[in-house]
Amino acid sequence: MKWAAVRKRLWRGLATVLLLLILLVVSGIVYQTIASAQDRETYAPQGRLIPVSGPAMHLYCIGEGSPTVILESGVGGNTLLWSYIQPDIAQTTRVCAYDRSGYGWSEASSNERTTPNMAEELHNLLTQAGIEPPYILAGHSFGGLVVRTFAGLYPDEVVGLVFIDAAHPNQFSPERCIPDCFPADAVSLVDTFYAMLPTMARTGVVRLLVPTGSLPLPFFSVPADFPNRNALIAQFSTNNHSDTVLAEWNAFPQSAEVVNEIGSMGDLPIRLITALNTYHEQPLPGQDAEETTRVWTALQNDLLRLSTDSTQQVIEEAAHFSLLLNADHATSVIETIEELVQELR
């Protein structure tokens, strides 16, 4: 009899816990749905929504002059991340930021999230908007692979590239550590986290944690004084954002293969900006910051070989995202882009 009573209590306890979990999940879904609807009403697009083979994409251009600078974000990035950089460049030439499909104000696309598809979508967007070449493409992080793909597909339209702590196609590939790559166990942790993102977004977990800055890459702590901070946090919290992050991550090997096939950029002017403080500020789990920084430095140095006209600026105190989010560090990006504009005029 005693065992039967204990078992009955256990089942009741489990049922109570299960019911609470269900209520929590349902509450999270309702919270996410209502908050997302409110955000859409609160935060209007900065630029224009332009249909591109179906889904509309958000493009924001300011300034006048040629060549036009196109700003390409990393995984999870959008137009708002360029809030320090874009207005300053607009004093020198026309500069356009845009949201890749699934990010910011752009609608999600059914196309696979590979760099050739992204480059084609960008090209169609610029064509539809009447933004004519020549272009200087500036890519941050994963955006570096996108702009390399664009330059490979449309070489007659690109007159220069700027790599802002840009990704290397081999950085996650144990089979192709040329010249180096991140440890497989660290990459596995990223796999696990990204796989959880869509569920975390739909249950409101991402929305709760983004403002705290406690989530790992591609999220980050947005400074309190950063322009449009609330709108940026709202965009990071959408279901489409997390779905797209996972889709781009899953397609990274295909994108890397395409970029490796494109290879050298000949004598195309390339300017690199490399941050060295990233892994001291946010170490990879279980990894030594000095060793990870050594790997990143080797990868960045290898990008110099892409062109016979390439230079590199190393900023020891900057981190991967501070190049966009810290006004002082962003100044280095602005100056590099503006100097290249003047060189090419």
BELRAZI-V859716 format. One record per residue. NEAR is the number of other ideal C-beta (glycine too) atoms within 8 Angstrom. D_FIRST is the distance of its C-alpha to the first C-alpha in whole Angstrom. Layout:
[[NEAR/D_FIRST] [NEAR/D_FIRST]]
//
This chain:
[[4/0] [5/4] [6/5] [7/5] [8/6] [8/9] [8/10] [8/11] [8/12] [8/14] [8/15] [8/17] [8/18] [8/20] [8/21] [8/23] [8/24] [8/26] [8/27] [8/29] [8/30] [8/32] [8/33] [8/35] [9/36] [8/37] [9/39] [12/41] [11/42] [8/43] [10/45] [15/47] [8/48] [8/49] [11/51] [11/52] [8/54] [8/55] [12/57] [7/59] [5/60] [7/61] [8/62] [3/65] [8/67] [7/70] [11/72] [8/72] [10/69] [11/71] [9/70] [11/70] [6/70] [6/67] [11/65] [9/67] [16/67] [16/68] [14/71] [13/73] [12/76] [8/78] [11/82] [4/85] [8/87] [7/86] [13/85] [16/81] [15/78] [14/75] [14/72] [12/69] [15/66] [11/63] [10/59] [12/58] [11/61] [13/63] [16/67] [12/65] [11/65] [11/69] [10/70] [12/71] [13/73] [14/74] [9/76] [10/78] [15/79] [11/80] [6/83] [10/85] [13/84] [13/82] [14/78] [13/75] [12/71] [15/69] [11/65] [14/64] [15/62] [13/59] [14/60] [9/61] [9/63] [15/63] [9/61] [10/59] [11/61] [4/59] [7/62] [7/60] [13/60] [10/63] [12/66] [10/68] [11/67] [13/67] [13/70] [9/71] [15/69] [14/71] [11/75] [10/74] [13/73] [13/76] [8/78] [9/77] [10/78] [5/81] [10/80] [5/83] [10/83] [10/84] [12/81] [17/79] [14/76] [15/74] [18/70] [17/67] [14/65] [12/64] [16/67] [15/69] [15/68] [15/68] [15/72] [15/73] [16/72] [13/74] [14/77] [9/77] [10/76] [10/79] [8/81] [5/84] [7/82] [15/81] [10/83] [14/81] [16/77] [16/76] [13/73] [14/70] [13/68] [14/68] [10/65] [9/66] [11/66] [14/64] [11/62] [9/59] [11/60] [6/59] [4/61] [8/64] [9/64] [6/68] [8/69] [10/65] [11/62] [9/59] [7/56] [6/54] [7/50] [12/52] [10/53] [8/49] [10/48] [11/50] [9/49] [8/45] [9/46] [11/49] [7/46] [8/44] [13/46] [10/46] [7/43] [10/43] [17/46] [10/45] [10/42] [13/44] [9/43] [14/47] [11/48] [8/46] [10/47] [12/51] [7/52] [8/51] [9/53] [4/49] [8/49] [6/51] [8/54] [8/55] [11/54] [8/56] [5/56] [11/59] [8/61] [5/61] [4/65] [10/65] [6/67] [8/64] [11/61] [7/59] [10/60] [13/60] [11/56] [11/56] [15/57] [11/55] [14/52] [11/52] [10/50] [10/54] [14/54] [13/51] [13/52] [15/55] [13/54] [12/52] [11/55] [12/57] [11/55] [8/54] [11/58] [10/59] [8/60] [9/62] [15/64] [13/65] [9/66] [13/69] [13/70] [10/70] [6/72] [9/75] [4/75] [6/78] [10/80] [6/83] [7/85] [13/83] [13/83] [16/79] [16/78] [14/75] [15/73] [12/71] [13/68] [12/67] [11/65] [12/62] [12/60] [7/60] [6/59] [7/56] [9/55] [10/54] [6/50] [5/51] [11/54] [6/57] [9/59] [6/63] [8/62] [13/61] [12/64] [9/66] [12/64] [12/65] [10/69] [10/69] [14/68] [14/70] [9/73] [10/73] [14/74] [11/77] [7/78] [9/78] [12/81] [5/84] [7/84] [13/81] [7/81] [11/78] [10/77] [6/74] [12/72] [6/71] [6/69] [13/68] [10/64] [9/64] [7/63] [11/65] [18/68] [13/67] [13/65] [10/68] [6/71] [5/73] [14/71] [13/72] [8/76] [12/76] [15/75] [12/77] [8/80] [12/79] [15/79] [11/82] [9/84] [13/84] [15/85] [8/88] [8/89] [11/88] [6/90]]
//
